[in-house]
């Protein structure tokens, strides 16, 4: 029986690994393409309510670094121009997102809105890879309840289970041990056989799995394979949680190649009776609105199995021979 408990608190002023965050930048320009100086471009997290501001430089460029993954609104206001607003766009881990603001002359009380589809293209980085987002983590089926296994849905990813462990994989022909595994930007590599040192097997506790397969920045330069970063969920202003129960039985299982060597299983014609029961739960919310949040996750795995092993032992004559050759001193 295995139990796993995660407890995480997030504050607006807290410090976390850069590799688990993204960035948002862009140019603020008037209809002619000239730069517009703005004292404070506003970036608002729709889930936590945290608001950040950044001024533009002389060229109209603004930039937000270390942006937590999530959904955001960006607002730009300047005297003599209509307010510009980019609504409900996503920032992913390790993503450099470009959101340009084209200001229109008019009353500042009027607003020009841009939908998320208009700002979804990433043009600031040459990195290749993809992010497996929460919707896929929760809805797609995968064995062992380890969301990292969804990396197999990406181009260039192939199994290497017979080389360096059943939970590893090869990317673009590199060795499975060449991958760099992270949890929230912190190293999570098994130094003995490769793969993950610790696996989060509570899918509801994972926000996304960011997989970079090539052309990643020097900060990730530990190895030549993929960079796989598991980003855990955090609390928001709204109280939220999940609960799940999974029951798996060997009743409908096929006989494996190793089980087929057992005379007892051959006689039964099916595996021995067994069950696997998994309970998962998560809970998140706020401690101080728009500032401090909490998130906790719990997992319990109970297994009931039967097994039979055959051992070869010495016969009475063989034991007597050994005792004669090697008498007790």
C-alpha positions in Angstrom: 0.0 0.0 0.0 1.5 3.3 -1.1 0.4 6.8 0.1 1.5 10.1 -1.5 0.8 13.6 -0.1 1.6 16.9 -1.8 1.2 20.3 0.0 2.1 23.4 -1.9 1.6 27.1 -1.0 1.9 29.9 -3.6 2.4 33.5 -2.8 2.5 36.3 -5.3 6.0 37.3 -4.1 7.3 33.8 -3.9 10.3 32.6 -5.9 10.3 29.5 -8.1 12.3 28.0 -10.8 12.5 30.0 -14.0 12.1 26.8 -16.1 8.5 26.3 -14.8 7.5 29.8 -15.9 7.0 31.6 -19.2 7.4 35.2 -20.5 5.1 37.7 -22.2 6.5 40.5 -24.3 5.5 42.7 -27.2 5.5 46.1 -28.9 3.1 49.0 -28.2 2.6 51.0 -31.5 0.3 53.6 -32.9 -1.5 53.0 -36.3 1.6 54.3 -38.2 3.8 51.8 -36.5 5.6 54.3 -34.3 6.4 53.4 -30.7 4.0 54.4 -27.9 5.4 55.0 -24.5 3.2 53.5 -21.7 3.8 53.8 -18.0 2.3 50.5 -17.1 1.2 47.6 -19.3 -1.0 45.4 -17.1 -0.9 41.6 -17.0 -3.7 39.9 -14.9 -3.9 36.3 -14.0 -7.5 35.3 -14.4 -7.4 32.5 -11.8 -5.4 34.1 -9.0 -6.2 37.8 -9.7 -2.5 38.7 -9.4 -1.8 41.8 -11.4 1.7 42.8 -12.7 2.7 46.0 -14.5 5.6 46.8 -16.8 6.6 50.1 -18.5 7.6 50.2 -22.1 11.1 51.4 -23.2 11.8 54.1 -25.8 11.1 51.6 -28.6 7.6 50.7 -27.2 8.8 47.3 -25.9 7.5 45.8 -22.7 8.3 42.4 -21.1 7.1 40.2 -18.2 9.5 37.5 -17.1 8.8 34.6 -14.7 5.1 34.4 -15.6 3.3 31.5 -13.9 1.4 29.2 -16.3 -2.2 30.0 -16.6 -4.8 32.2 -18.3 -4.2 35.9 -18.6 -5.6 39.3 -19.8 -3.3 42.0 -21.0 -4.4 45.7 -21.0 -2.6 48.7 -22.4 -3.8 52.3 -21.8 -2.4 55.6 -23.0 -3.7 59.1 -23.3 -5.2 59.9 -26.8 -5.7 56.2 -27.6 -8.4 53.6 -27.1 -7.5 51.0 -24.5 -6.1 47.8 -25.9 -7.0 44.4 -24.4 -5.9 40.9 -25.2 -8.3 38.5 -23.5 -8.0 35.1 -22.0 -4.7 33.8 -23.6 -2.6 31.0 -22.2 1.0 31.1 -20.9 2.8 27.8 -20.7 5.9 26.6 -18.9 9.1 27.6 -20.8 7.1 29.6 -23.4 8.1 33.0 -24.7 4.8 34.5 -25.8 4.6 37.6 -28.0 1.6 39.9 -27.7 1.8 43.2 -29.7 -0.5 46.0 -28.9 -1.7 48.1 -31.9 -3.2 51.2 -30.4 -6.1 53.1 -32.2 -6.6 56.9 -31.8 -9.7 57.7 -29.8 -11.2 57.9 -26.3 -9.3 56.0 -23.7 -12.7 54.8 -22.3 -13.2 52.8 -25.5 -11.5 49.4 -25.8 -10.1 47.4 -28.7 -10.2 43.7 -27.8 -8.1 40.9 -29.4 -9.2 37.3 -29.0 -6.8 34.6 -27.7 -6.5 33.1 -31.2 -4.8 36.2 -32.4 -1.9 36.0 -30.0 -1.4 32.2 -29.7 1.6 31.9 -32.0 5.0 31.8 -30.4 7.6 33.6 -32.4 10.2 34.5 -29.7 11.9 31.2 -29.4 13.4 28.5 -31.7 12.7 25.7 -29.2 10.9 22.6 -30.5 8.5 20.6 -28.4 5.1 20.8 -27.0 3.2 21.2 -23.7 0.7 18.5 -22.6 -1.9 20.6 -21.0 -4.3 19.7 -18.1 -7.2 18.7 -20.4 -5.2 16.0 -22.0 -3.7 14.9 -18.7 -7.1 14.3 -17.2 -8.9 12.9 -20.3 -6.4 10.8 -22.2 -5.8 7.2 -21.1 -2.3 6.2 -20.1 -0.9 3.4 -17.9 0.8 3.7 -14.5 -1.0 7.1 -14.0 2.2 8.9 -14.8 1.4 12.0 -17.1 5.0 12.0 -18.4 4.0 9.0 -20.5 1.9 11.3 -22.7 5.2 12.4 -24.2 4.8 9.4 -26.5 2.1 11.4 -28.3 4.8 13.9 -29.6 6.8 13.5 -32.8 10.2 11.9 -32.4 9.5 10.1 -29.1 9.9 6.4 -29.0 10.1 3.8 -26.3 13.4 2.7 -24.9 12.1 0.4 -22.1 14.4 -2.4 -22.8 17.5 -0.1 -22.6 17.2 2.2 -19.6 14.0 1.4 -17.7 10.3 1.0 -18.5 9.5 4.7 -17.7 12.1 6.2 -20.0 12.0 7.0 -23.7 14.2 8.0 -26.6 13.8 11.4 -28.3 15.2 11.9 -31.9 17.3 8.8 -31.6 19.2 9.8 -28.4 19.6 7.5 -25.4 16.9 7.4 -22.8 19.4 8.3 -20.2 20.1 11.6 -22.1 16.7 13.1 -21.0 16.6 15.7 -18.4 13.6 15.3 -16.0 12.3 18.2 -13.8 9.5 18.9 -11.4 8.6 22.6 -11.3 12.1 23.3 -12.7 13.9 21.3 -10.1 16.1 18.3 -11.1 14.3 15.0 -10.9 16.7 12.5 -12.5 17.4 9.0 -11.4 21.2 8.9 -11.3 21.4 5.1 -11.4 19.4 3.8 -14.4 17.9 7.0 -16.0 14.4 8.3 -16.0 12.5 10.0 -13.2 13.7 9.8 -9.7 10.2 10.6 -8.4 7.0 10.1 -10.3 3.8 12.0 -9.6 1.1 9.4 -10.1 -1.8 11.8 -9.2 -2.9 13.2 -12.6 -5.2 15.8 -11.0 -2.1 17.3 -9.3 -0.3 18.1 -12.6 -1.0 21.4 -14.4 1.1 20.5 -17.5 4.0 18.5 -18.8 6.3 20.7 -20.9 8.5 18.7 -23.3 11.3 20.3 -25.2 12.9 18.0 -27.8 15.5 20.3 -29.4 16.9 23.8 -29.8 16.2 24.6 -26.1 18.1 27.3 -24.3 21.5 26.9 -22.6 19.8 26.9 -19.1 18.5 23.4 -19.9 21.9 22.1 -21.2 22.4 19.1 -18.9 22.0 16.5 -21.6 21.4 15.9 -25.3 18.0 14.4 -25.0 14.6 15.9 -24.2 13.9 18.3 -21.3 10.7 17.1 -19.6 9.3 19.5 -16.9 6.3 18.4 -14.8 4.5 21.5 -13.6 2.3 20.9 -10.5 -1.0 22.7 -9.9 -1.5 25.6 -7.5 -4.3 27.3 -5.6 -6.5 30.0 -7.0 -9.0 32.5 -5.6 -11.8 30.0 -6.1 -12.0 26.9 -3.9 -11.6 23.8 -6.2 -10.9 20.2 -5.8 -11.2 16.7 -7.3 -11.9 13.2 -6.1 -11.4 9.9 -8.0 -11.5 6.2 -7.4 -10.0 3.5 -9.7 -10.6 -0.2 -9.5 -8.6 -2.6 -11.6 -9.1 -6.4 -11.5 -7.1 -9.2 -13.1 -10.3 -10.9 -14.1 -10.1 -9.6 -17.7 -6.3 -9.6 -17.9 -4.5 -11.8 -20.5 -1.7 -14.1 -19.3 1.7 -12.5 -19.7 4.8 -14.3 -21.1 6.3 -14.8 -17.7 3.0 -15.9 -16.1 2.7 -18.5 -18.9 5.7 -20.3 -17.4 3.8 -21.1 -14.1 2.2 -24.6 -14.1 -0.5 -23.2 -11.7 -1.5 -20.5 -14.1 -1.4 -22.9 -17.1 -3.8 -25.1 -15.2 -6.1 -22.1 -14.3 -6.0 -20.7 -17.9 -6.0 -17.2 -16.5 -4.0 -15.1 -14.0 -4.4 -15.4 -10.3 -7.1 -13.2 -8.7 -6.0 -9.7 -7.8 -7.2 -6.1 -7.5 -5.7 -2.6 -7.6 -7.6 0.2 -5.9 -6.4 3.8 -6.2 -7.9 6.8 -4.4 -6.9 10.3 -5.4 -8.0 13.7 -4.1 -7.0 17.4 -4.5 -8.0 20.6 -2.9 -6.9 24.2 -3.6 -8.0 27.7 -2.8 -6.9 31.0 -1.4 -5.5 32.1 2.0 -5.3 35.8 1.2 -7.3 36.9 -1.9 -5.1 37.8 -4.9 -2.0 37.1 -2.9 -1.5 33.7 -1.1 -2.9 30.3 -2.1 -2.7 26.7 -1.1 -3.0 23.3 -2.9 -2.9 19.8 -1.5 -3.1 16.4 -3.2 -3.5 12.9 -1.7 -3.0 9.5 -3.3 -3.4 6.0 -2.0 -2.7 2.8 -3.9 -3.8 -0.6 -2.5 -3.0 -3.9 -4.2 -4.2 -7.4 -3.4 -2.4 -10.0 -5.5 -1.6 -13.7 -5.5 1.5 -15.2 -6.9 3.3 -18.6 -7.2 7.0 -19.2 -7.6 8.8 -22.4 -8.4 12.3 -23.0 -6.8 14.8 -25.7 -7.5 16.3 -27.2 -4.3 18.8 -29.9 -3.6 17.7 -33.4 -3.4 18.6 -35.6 -0.4 21.4 -37.2 -2.3 22.7 -33.8 -3.5 22.7 -32.4 0.0 24.6 -35.5 1.3 27.2 -35.1 -1.4 27.9 -31.5 -0.5 28.2 -32.4 3.2 30.7 -35.1 2.3 32.8 -32.8 0.1 32.6 -30.0 2.6 32.3 -31.4 6.1 31.6 -29.2 8.9 34.8 -28.1 10.7 
